[in-house]
């Protein structure tokens, strides 16, 4: 599980990438062009699912908790690079 200590020194872009890389590792595509471009440039990224058809059951309990924790941290600290 991530903690504030893991996130405190990250800027808004890094936090968005951290949060969304959890989805990207499972093949999710992104509606946000900047995110999609970033992950398209990663050699490990293999897009398979549209954002609307992404099966969230692919995420482990810890991955879901980390996504939620990072998102709440970003909102609490006004650190979102890409708009919701």
Buried (B, 14 or more C-beta within 10 A) or exposed (E): EBEEEBBEEBEBBEBBBBBBBBBBBBBBBBEBEBBBEBBEEEEEBEEEBEEEEBEEEBBEEEBEEBBEBBBEBBEEBEBBBBEE
